[in-house]
């Protein structure tokens, strides 16, 4: 599945991207998708998300599903879990 999106880029970057797409024999969407995938690979995973996932995994090991559900329900009902 693909999703259409609109992005704004400076004119000079657009021109360079168009030239690169022609040289590579791909369309603009393919070039942008490849570039974004490469960028995301280069920056690596988000350390905050990784740590939260680790903590969640530790929590589920320590508590049963019933205990976790009860704790989550308490937080929601008490209003503690508000952004």
C-alpha positions as CSV (number, residue, x, y, z in Angstrom):
1,X,0.0,0.0,0.0
2,X,1.2,3.5,-0.7
3,X,0.1,6.8,0.7
4,X,0.1,10.1,-1.2
5,X,1.5,13.1,0.5
6,X,2.5,16.6,-0.5
7,X,5.8,18.1,0.6
8,X,7.3,21.5,0.0
9,X,11.0,21.7,-0.9
10,X,13.1,24.6,-2.0
11,X,13.3,25.1,-5.8
12,X,17.0,24.3,-6.0
13,X,16.5,21.0,-4.1
14,X,13.5,20.1,-6.3
15,X,15.7,20.7,-9.4
16,X,18.5,18.5,-8.0
17,X,16.0,15.8,-7.1
18,X,14.5,15.8,-10.6
19,X,18.0,15.5,-12.1
20,X,18.9,12.7,-9.8
21,X,15.7,10.8,-10.5
22,X,16.4,11.0,-14.3
23,X,19.9,9.8,-13.8
24,X,18.8,6.9,-11.7
25,X,15.9,6.0,-14.0
26,X,13.2,6.3,-11.3
27,X,10.3,8.6,-10.8
28,X,10.1,11.4,-8.2
29,X,8.1,9.3,-5.8
30,X,10.5,6.5,-5.9
31,X,13.5,8.8,-5.4
32,X,11.8,10.5,-2.4
33,X,10.8,7.2,-0.9
34,X,14.3,5.8,-1.2
35,X,15.8,9.0,0.3
36,X,13.5,8.9,3.2
37,X,14.1,5.2,3.9
38,X,17.9,5.9,3.8
39,X,17.6,8.8,6.1
40,X,15.5,6.9,8.6
41,X,18.0,4.0,8.5
42,X,20.9,6.4,9.1
43,X,19.4,8.1,12.1
44,X,18.5,4.8,13.6
45,X,15.8,3.9,16.1
46,X,14.5,6.4,18.6
47,X,16.3,5.8,21.9
48,X,13.3,7.1,23.9
49,X,10.9,4.6,22.2
50,X,13.4,1.8,22.7
51,X,13.7,2.5,26.4
52,X,10.0,2.7,26.8
53,X,9.6,-0.6,25.0
54,X,12.3,-2.1,27.3
55,X,10.4,-0.9,30.4
56,X,7.1,-2.2,29.1
57,X,8.7,-5.6,28.5
58,X,10.2,-5.7,32.0
59,X,6.8,-4.7,33.4
60,X,4.9,-7.4,31.6
61,X,7.4,-10.0,32.9
62,X,6.9,-8.9,36.5
63,X,3.1,-8.7,36.5
64,X,0.3,-10.8,35.2
65,X,-2.0,-9.6,32.5
66,X,-4.8,-9.2,35.1
67,X,-2.6,-7.1,37.4
68,X,-1.5,-4.9,34.5
69,X,-5.0,-4.4,33.3
70,X,-6.1,-3.4,36.8
71,X,-3.3,-0.9,37.2
72,X,-4.0,0.6,33.8
73,X,-7.7,0.9,34.6
74,X,-6.9,2.6,37.9
75,X,-4.7,5.1,36.2
76,X,-7.3,5.9,33.6
77,X,-10.1,6.2,36.1
78,X,-8.1,8.3,38.5
79,X,-7.2,10.8,35.8
80,X,-3.4,10.2,36.4
81,X,-3.0,9.2,32.8
82,X,-3.7,12.5,31.1
83,X,-1.4,14.2,28.7
